[in-house]
Amino acid sequence: MLLGLRRPLRLLWGYLGACVMMGFVLACACTRVFPDMAAPELFALTIALTKLAMTVSILPSLVVISVFEWRGVRRWYGYAIFGSLLSAVASVLISGIVERPQPLNLVTITIVVCFACLGAASATVYWWIAGRFAGWALNAPA
């Protein structure tokens, strides 16, 4: 009975680990803006940004993770590309660039590239925990 839960729990832990990593890095970046932030405030901000990352990424991740599991995709770069695209698109949508167009400047490009790198790093955390075992049960001998 418990062996049937091993795979879904691994997927859940992988997703949670990726979102916590995203929230922690974003919270640490906020300490640059607010240098007097104490540890409890950093912890609370990490929790809040982890919730935001989970809220923004849950639907696309459910679709892509399901497809990757079904197809047995175990390569790191597939997850990294998905994480980069998801984070870059989310940063553009959250910042409101789509609603009020503005000229493309170096700051905007830098923010999108930084979020894409952070998305690739978070996807690497997911891959490390769960993605490298994708489709394992499909390929295992009966």
N, C-alpha and C positions, 0 to 999 in steps of 0.2 A: 504494500500500500504506500509506504513512504517513498519507495523507489520511483513511483509515478510522479511524485512531486519534485524530484531532484531537478529535472530540466526546467520547469516553470520557475522554480525558486532561483535557479542560476540566472535565468533571463531577467528576473525581477531585480536580483542583486546587481547584475551588470548595469541595468538601466539606472538604478538608484546610485550606484557608484559614479557613473558618468555625470549624472545631474549634480551630485554633491561636489564633484571636482569642478564643474562649471561654476556652481554657486560660490565655492571657496575662492577660486581665482578672481571672480568678479568682485567679491567682497574685499580681497586683498588689493585690488586695483582701486577700490573706493578709499582705501586708507591713504592713497596718494593725495586725494582731494581733501580728506578730513584727517590730518596727521595726528590729532589728539584722541583718536578712537581707542577705547580700551578693549580688552579681550572679551568681556561680556557683550559689548556692542558688536564686535566683529563676529562673534558666534551667532548672535541674533540676525545680523545682516546675512550671514552665510545661510542660515535656515530660510530666510525670506527669499533670497536669490535662488536657492535650490528649489523652492516651491514654484518660483517663476519659471525656471528652466524646465521643470516637469510639466507645468501647465502649457507652455508654448510648444513643447516637443512631443507630447504624448501621442497625438493622432498620427503625425508622419512617422514616428518611430514604430508605432504598432504595425503600420502597413509594411514598412521596409524590413523590420525585424522578422515579421511573419514570412515575407518573401525570401529573405536570406536563409531562414531556417528551412523553409520548404525546398529551396534550391540547394541547400547545403553549402552556402558560400562561407568559406573559412579564411579567405584572404584578407589581410589587414587593410589593404588599400581600398577595398569596397566600402568598408565601414568608415574609413577616414574621409573618403570623398563624400559620402552621405552626411557625415557630421559637419564637414566644412560647408557644404551647400545649405544645410539646414540652419546653421548658425549665421551664415552670411545673410541669407534671406530674412531670418528673424530679426537681425540687427537693423536691416533696412526697413522692415515693416514696423518695428517698435519705435524707431527714431522718427517716423513720420515723413521720410523723404518722399515716399510715394504720394502722400496727400498734398504736400506743399513742395513742389519741385524747386530745387535750388541748384545752382551751378556745381558741377563736380569739382571739388577741390581736394587738396592733399589730405586734409583732416578726415573727410568723409571716406576716402579710399583707404586711409590708414585704419580707421575704425572697422570697416568691413573686412579688411585683410586680417586684422587682429582677431576678430570674432571667428573668421574662417579657421585660423590656426588653433584657436581655443576649441572650436568644434571638432577639429581633427584630433586634438589631444583627448577630449572627452570620449570620442568614438574609440580611441585607442584603449582607454580604460574599459569601455564596454567590451571591446574585442578580447582584451586580456582576461576578463572575468568569464564571459559567456560566448562571444562570437567565434572564437577558435574551435569551439566544440559544436558548431552549427551543423545540423543534419546528422549528427553522430548516430542517433538511434535508427535513422533510415539506412545507414551503411553497415550497421552492426549485423553480424551473423545471427540467425534466429536460434 
